[in-house]
Amino acid sequence: CGYEPRTTGGYHPGGMAVDCHATGIHLIEFFLEAEKIDAFGGIGVYGCWNSPGLHLDTGARGRRWACFVPRDYVRIDRDVLKSLVYV
């Protein structure tokens, strides 16, 4: 993981967010492990990245979303979680 500077809004410029990927773990497992950490208010699952991964931030709690097509964000629900098995 690493800090990604940006000129747009969001939590990245303030050092309150990171975009990351992990090797040796499936994307759904990565998401479920991140869910266990209370510090993450926002968790975004990005299956559309070259190396699928997560956006993690310390903002408002309970925000969860997924993006499988660039700029197309969906709320994570049961169907989205099922689809993560195939990413």
Legacy VTK file of the C-alpha trace (Angstrom):
# vtk DataFile Version 3.0
C-alpha trace
ASCII
DATASET POLYDATA
POINTS 87 float
0.000 0.000 0.000
1.067 3.561 -0.425
-0.149 7.123 -0.229
-1.432 8.397 -3.548
-1.317 12.194 -3.895
-4.215 13.738 -5.800
-5.383 17.195 -6.667
-9.079 16.284 -6.515
-11.225 16.027 -3.411
-11.698 13.018 -1.195
-9.599 11.597 1.601
-6.365 10.996 -0.340
-4.966 14.567 -0.247
-5.286 14.683 3.552
-3.469 11.378 3.971
-6.670 9.719 5.204
-6.981 7.159 2.372
-4.955 4.571 0.545
-5.522 2.452 -2.554
-3.921 -0.954 -2.309
-3.852 -4.492 -3.636
-2.633 -7.714 -2.110
-1.066 -10.787 -3.602
-1.789 -14.292 -2.409
-5.310 -13.451 -1.220
-8.567 -13.382 -3.164
-10.296 -10.001 -3.463
-13.334 -11.077 -1.423
-11.053 -12.340 1.373
-9.134 -9.051 1.278
-12.429 -7.148 1.637
-13.634 -9.352 4.508
-10.327 -8.906 6.360
-10.516 -5.119 5.912
-14.058 -5.221 7.343
-12.587 -6.519 10.617
-10.529 -3.341 11.125
-12.538 -0.658 12.897
-10.345 2.170 11.597
-11.733 1.952 8.059
-14.831 4.078 7.647
-14.906 3.624 3.890
-14.026 0.508 1.945
-14.241 0.433 -1.825
-13.663 -2.745 -3.812
-12.152 -2.124 -7.238
-12.345 -5.097 -9.561
-11.678 -2.823 -12.552
-8.070 -1.963 -11.638
-5.158 -3.659 -13.446
-4.460 -5.328 -10.091
-7.868 -5.480 -8.356
-7.773 -4.040 -4.853
-9.302 -1.875 -2.170
-9.670 1.779 -1.348
-9.478 2.206 2.436
-10.186 5.449 4.252
-10.724 6.768 7.753
-13.774 8.857 6.876
-17.403 8.426 7.894
-18.155 4.881 9.014
-20.189 2.377 7.082
-19.529 3.461 3.491
-19.065 0.399 1.270
-19.018 0.331 -2.523
-17.691 -1.625 -5.475
-16.510 -0.626 -8.919
-16.173 -3.207 -11.684
-16.429 -0.756 -14.599
-14.568 2.581 -14.341
-16.773 5.338 -12.857
-19.667 2.914 -12.230
-20.063 2.558 -8.456
-22.526 0.251 -6.727
-23.398 -0.267 -3.092
-22.085 -3.544 -1.745
-24.948 -5.946 -1.116
-25.332 -9.723 -1.140
-25.289 -9.975 -4.947
-22.146 -7.858 -5.219
-20.416 -9.983 -2.584
-21.318 -13.118 -4.577
-19.874 -11.570 -7.746
-16.552 -10.915 -5.977
-15.937 -14.643 -5.948
-15.351 -14.464 -9.707
-13.046 -11.410 -9.777
LINES 1 88
87 0 1 2 3 4 5 6 7 8 9 10 11 12 13 14 15 16 17 18 19 20 21 22 23 24 25 26 27 28 29 30 31 32 33 34 35 36 37 38 39 40 41 42 43 44 45 46 47 48 49 50 51 52 53 54 55 56 57 58 59 60 61 62 63 64 65 66 67 68 69 70 71 72 73 74 75 76 77 78 79 80 81 82 83 84 85 86
